[in-house]
Amino acid sequence: MFKRQKLESGESSSSVTLGKVSEVASVFADPTYDVTFKMLFGNEEHINLLISIINSFLNFKGEDQVKEATLLSQEIPITYAGQIKTILDIRCITNRNEEIIVEMQRQYKDYFLPRTQYYMARTLSGKMFEGESNKLHERLPKTYILVISREDLFTRRYSLDNDNLYEKTVVPIIKELGVEVPGNVMNWKYYEINKFSRLHQSGRVPLEKDGRLSIKGQWLNFLDKCSKLEVVPGDVDEIIKEAYEIMMMVNWDAARKQAYEKARERELDERDELAREKAESEAIGVTKGKAEGKAEEQLKLLPGIKLAIESKLEHSMLKQFFSSFEESTLYQIEAYINEHQNCKIDQIAQEIGLIGDDGSHLGPMDAIYE
């Protein structure tokens, strides 16, 4: 149902087959995949790109700007047996001794926002050692988790009323005063690319005096539109042009192209699987609903069946009057009533599986789908 077709050998050379993906060839790769995002921002050769996106997305200005950044191991060290292994997209330390984690998320996941809280806890807990609790105010570095998501994050169970913000800053606050906790070192920043795109298209993203997007807006627009363009835009800063050039696939070697292809295939396969599971779940729900409706109807008919059997009505007449029951079930009811004089309706219902042993409604499909 959800299979994608490969190109046949005789098709036009204007198309390209990426494994299971057939589409018009792109000039630029999509920078929001794990492999391409790290190519841009997790590479010492392009550390200037990482510094630029950090300064613009975290709104660092003046003395707060990051001037130097050193990439750290993506893995947060395990501190005790049984602890979950944690691998981050990008992790760095700045010239101001601030630790910054950058995460690129393409799809909405129920677990992702709680995971960013876990990342913060793991990062900070690894900074202190036994006997240093009285130095927490000196040793804990200011830590930022910068999350960039292709799909909306603050939706479904995390939806917010009147939310028209593509940028959200999260810090611990004193609720009664509405102010940040003094001495706070924990900072989360969330960007939702699709929401930015919707607002930008509707003219609700402010422009600079020269009519261009700010550097922050240019980065978001790059992440959103890069793979859809055929040339580098002329109205972007030089550093954004550099990012476009890195995403130009004609300059890639075979290994890099293959890694990108596999990343795209994995996501498409995952989306197909989710679609299949959703379709199956909906089909099961419809089938179960119909079965439960039938079970309710049959429960209402049991008193009549009991009376008919006790009145010695012939089986052929039972079959005619109570056609919603399988014939084998009618035989089962007849046998049970004949063997159990003065039995109750709920006992008959339990015997044929319309209710559970505890008297709760069961229904014939529950045993299959529960």
C-alpha positions in Angstrom: 0.0 0.0 0.0 2.8 2.4 0.9 5.5 1.2 -1.5 7.6 3.7 -3.5 8.7 2.8 -7.0 12.2 3.0 -8.3 12.9 4.6 -11.7 13.1 2.2 -14.7 16.4 2.3 -16.6 14.8 4.0 -19.6 13.4 7.1 -17.7 14.5 10.7 -18.2 18.0 11.7 -17.1 16.4 14.7 -15.4 15.3 12.4 -12.6 17.4 10.7 -10.0 16.8 7.5 -8.0 17.7 7.8 -4.3 17.2 4.1 -3.3 13.5 3.9 -2.8 13.0 7.6 -3.6 12.3 8.8 -7.1 12.1 12.5 -7.7 13.5 15.4 -9.8 17.1 15.8 -9.0 17.9 18.5 -6.4 20.8 20.9 -6.6 21.1 21.2 -2.8 20.6 18.7 -0.1 18.2 19.1 2.8 20.3 20.5 5.7 17.9 19.2 8.4 18.9 15.5 8.1 21.3 14.3 10.7 24.1 13.7 8.2 23.8 17.1 6.5 23.2 19.1 9.7 26.4 17.7 11.2 28.2 18.2 7.9 27.5 21.9 8.3 27.6 22.6 12.1 29.4 19.6 13.6 32.6 20.0 11.5 35.7 21.7 12.7 36.3 22.9 9.2 33.1 25.0 9.3 33.2 26.1 13.0 32.3 29.6 11.8 28.9 28.3 10.7 28.2 26.8 14.2 29.3 30.1 15.8 27.0 32.1 13.5 23.9 30.0 14.1 24.6 29.9 17.9 24.9 33.7 18.1 21.9 34.4 16.0 19.6 31.7 17.5 20.5 32.3 21.1 20.4 36.1 20.5 24.0 36.6 21.7 25.1 40.2 21.1 28.0 42.4 22.1 30.2 40.8 24.8 27.9 37.8 25.0 28.7 36.7 21.5 30.6 33.5 21.0 33.9 34.1 19.3 35.4 30.6 19.6 33.8 27.2 20.0 35.4 23.8 20.5 33.4 20.7 19.6 33.1 18.1 22.3 32.3 14.4 22.2 28.7 13.8 21.2 28.3 11.3 24.0 27.5 12.4 27.5 29.8 10.2 29.8 28.0 7.5 31.7 28.4 8.0 35.5 26.9 4.8 36.9 26.1 1.2 35.7 22.8 0.9 33.9 22.6 4.6 32.9 21.1 5.3 29.5 23.6 6.0 26.8 23.1 9.5 25.5 24.3 10.7 22.1 23.8 14.3 21.1 23.8 15.9 17.7 26.3 18.7 18.4 28.0 19.6 21.7 30.5 22.4 22.2 32.2 24.6 24.7 32.7 28.3 24.0 35.3 30.9 24.8 33.0 32.0 27.7 33.0 28.5 29.1 29.4 28.0 28.3 28.3 24.5 27.1 25.9 24.5 24.2 24.1 21.5 22.8 22.4 21.8 19.4 19.8 19.3 18.4 18.1 18.9 15.0 14.7 17.2 15.1 12.8 16.5 11.9 9.6 14.8 13.2 7.3 15.4 16.1 7.7 12.7 18.8 5.8 12.6 22.1 9.0 11.9 24.0 11.2 14.6 22.5 10.4 17.6 24.7 10.9 15.6 27.9 14.1 14.2 26.4 15.5 17.8 26.2 15.0 18.1 30.0 16.8 14.8 30.5 19.7 16.1 28.3 20.0 19.1 30.6 20.0 17.0 33.8 22.6 14.6 32.4 24.8 17.4 31.2 24.9 19.2 34.5 25.1 16.1 36.7 28.3 15.1 35.0 30.0 18.4 36.1 30.2 17.7 39.8 32.1 15.1 41.8 32.1 13.9 45.3 33.0 16.5 47.9 32.3 19.5 45.6 28.7 20.2 46.5 29.7 23.4 48.2 31.1 24.7 44.9 28.1 24.3 42.7 27.7 28.0 42.2 31.3 28.1 40.8 31.5 24.8 38.9 28.3 24.5 37.0 28.7 26.2 33.6 25.9 28.1 32.0 24.3 25.5 29.7 22.1 25.9 26.6 20.1 23.4 24.7 19.3 24.8 21.3 16.6 22.7 19.5 15.7 23.3 15.8 12.7 21.2 14.7 11.3 20.8 11.2 7.9 19.9 12.5 6.0 21.8 15.2 7.1 20.7 18.7 4.5 22.5 20.8 1.5 20.7 19.4 -0.8 17.7 20.4 -0.2 17.0 24.1 2.2 20.0 24.3 0.0 22.5 22.5 -0.2 26.1 23.8 -3.1 28.5 23.5 -2.7 31.3 21.0 0.8 30.1 20.0 2.1 32.1 17.0 5.8 32.0 18.1 8.3 30.0 16.1 11.0 30.9 18.7 10.6 30.0 22.4 13.0 30.6 25.3 12.6 28.4 28.4 14.2 29.0 31.7 13.3 28.2 35.4 11.2 31.0 36.8 9.7 32.1 40.1 6.0 31.8 39.1 4.8 34.3 41.7 7.2 37.0 40.4 7.4 36.0 36.8 11.2 36.3 36.8 14.1 34.0 36.1 15.6 32.2 39.0 18.8 34.2 40.1 21.9 32.3 39.2 20.1 30.1 36.8 22.4 28.0 34.5 19.7 26.1 32.6 18.5 27.5 29.3 16.5 25.9 26.5 15.7 27.5 23.1 13.3 26.0 20.7 12.8 26.9 17.0 10.0 25.4 14.8 10.9 25.7 11.1 7.4 24.9 9.7 5.9 27.6 11.9 8.5 30.1 10.9 7.7 29.3 7.2 4.0 29.8 7.7 4.5 33.1 9.4 7.1 34.2 6.9 4.8 33.4 4.0 2.0 35.4 5.6 4.2 38.4 6.1 4.4 38.2 9.8 8.2 37.8 10.2 9.8 41.3 10.6 12.4 42.3 8.0 15.5 44.5 8.4 15.6 48.1 7.1 17.0 46.9 3.8 14.0 44.6 3.3 16.0 41.4 4.0 15.5 38.8 6.7 17.7 39.1 9.8 20.6 36.6 10.0 18.4 34.5 12.2 15.6 34.6 9.6 18.1 33.8 6.9 19.3 30.7 8.7 15.8 29.5 9.3 14.9 30.1 5.7 18.0 28.2 4.6 17.0 25.2 6.7 13.5 25.4 5.3 14.1 26.1 1.6 17.6 24.9 0.8 16.7 21.6 -0.9 13.9 23.3 -3.0 16.2 25.9 -4.6 18.3 25.7 -7.8 20.6 28.6 -7.2 22.1 30.3 -4.2 19.9 33.3 -3.3 21.5 36.7 -3.9 19.9 38.4 -0.9 21.7 36.4 1.9 24.8 37.0 3.9 28.1 35.5 2.9 28.0 32.9 5.6 24.6 31.7 4.4 26.0 31.4 0.9 28.8 29.3 2.3 26.3 26.9 3.8 24.5 26.6 0.5 27.7 25.8 -1.2 28.4 23.0 1.3 24.9 21.5 0.5 25.6 21.5 -3.2 25.5 17.8 -3.9 27.5 17.9 -7.2 30.6 18.6 -5.0 30.0 15.5 -2.8 31.9 12.3 -3.0 30.1 8.9 -3.4 30.3 8.1 0.4 28.6 11.3 1.4 25.8 10.9 -1.2 25.2 7.4 0.0 25.0 8.5 3.6 22.4 11.1 2.7 20.4 8.7 0.6 20.3 6.2 3.5 19.1 8.9 5.9 16.3 9.9 3.6 15.3 6.2 3.0 15.2 5.5 6.8 12.9 8.4 7.4 10.6 7.5 4.5 10.5 3.9 5.7 9.6 5.1 9.2 6.8 7.3 7.9 5.5 4.4 5.9 5.5 2.2 8.9 3.7 4.8 11.0 1.1 5.3 8.3 0.6 1.5 8.1 0.2 1.2 11.9 -2.2 4.1 11.9 -4.3 2.5 9.1 -4.3 -0.9 10.9 -5.2 0.8 14.2 -8.1 2.6 12.6 -9.3 -0.6 10.9 -9.1 -2.5 14.2 -11.0 0.3 15.9 -13.8 0.2 13.4 -14.0 -3.6 13.5 -14.0 -3.7 17.3 -16.6 -1.0 17.5 -18.9 -3.0 15.2 -18.3 -6.1 17.3 -19.0 -4.4 20.5 -22.2 -2.9 19.0 -23.3 -6.4 18.0 -22.4 -7.7 21.5 -24.6 -5.1 23.1 -27.5 -6.1 20.8 -27.0 -9.8 21.7 -27.0 -9.0 25.4 -30.4 -7.4 25.1 -31.7 -10.6 23.3 -30.6 -13.1 25.9 -33.7 -12.9 28.1 -35.9 -13.6 25.1 -33.7 -16.6 24.1 -33.8 -17.9 27.6 -37.5 -17.7 27.7 -37.8 -19.3 24.3 -35.6 -22.3 25.2 -37.3 -22.8 28.5 -40.6 -22.8 26.6 -39.2 -25.6 24.4 -39.2 -23.6 21.2 -37.7 -25.6 18.4 -34.1 -24.9 17.4 -35.1 -24.0 13.8 -37.4 -21.3 15.2 -34.6 -20.0 17.5 -32.4 -19.7 14.5 -35.0 -17.8 12.6 -35.9 -15.4 15.5 -32.4 -14.8 16.7 -30.4 -14.6 13.5 -27.7 -12.3 14.9 -26.3 -15.3 16.8 -24.2 -17.9 15.1 -25.9 -21.3 15.1 -23.1 -22.8 17.1 -23.6 -20.1 19.8 -27.4 -20.9 19.9 -26.6 -24.6 20.4 -24.1 -23.6 23.2 -26.9 -21.4 24.9 -29.4 -24.2 24.6 -27.0 -26.7 26.2 -26.1 -24.4 29.0 -29.7 -23.5 29.9 -30.8 -27.2 29.8 -27.9 -28.1 32.1 -28.3 -25.2 34.5 -31.8 -24.8 35.6 -32.7 -21.3 36.9 -29.4 -19.8 35.5 -29.1 -16.1 35.3 -28.7 -13.9 32.2 -25.2 -12.8 33.2 -24.1 -16.4 33.6 -25.3 -17.2 30.1 -23.5 -14.1 28.8 -20.3 -15.2 30.5 -20.6 -18.7 29.1 -20.7 -17.4 25.5 -18.1 -14.6 26.1 -20.3 -11.5 25.9 -19.1 -10.4 29.4 -16.1 -11.2 31.4 -16.0 -13.4 34.5 -16.0 -10.3 36.7 -19.2 -9.1 35.1 -17.5 -6.4 33.0 -18.3 -5.9 29.4 -15.9 -7.9 27.2 -17.2 -8.4 23.7 -16.0 -11.1 21.3 -13.2 -8.9 19.7 -11.5 -7.8 23.0 -9.7 -11.1 23.5 -8.0 -10.6 20.1 -7.2 -6.9 20.2 -6.7 -6.0 23.9 
